[in-house]
Amino acid sequence: MAILMTNVVAGMPATVYDQTIAGLSELLRAADGFRGHFAGSTPDGNWSVIEIWDSAEQWATFFDAYVRPHLPPGNDPQIRELHHILLT
């Protein structure tokens, strides 16, 4: 079942996010089950990332291999199953 992943990274500057996503963009586009990535700063200075994947397993495989090493310890994304997805 498709999932929505949300993650807030405390204190991450835009420059760090930009460097990280620059190295991951092509890997994300090629990842099995990847649907979309959305990111931006929050009013309190944190960084918020939202992704849509075909399954939690596909997301976890990618996240553990490529993303988790760039995050501070204790960062725990939230996963929710989706009932419907409509993208343009």
Summary of the structure (lengths in Angstrom):
residues: 88
radius of gyration: 12.7
end to end distance: 19.8
largest distance: 35.3
contacts: 209
relative contact order: 0.30
helix: 36%
strand: 30%
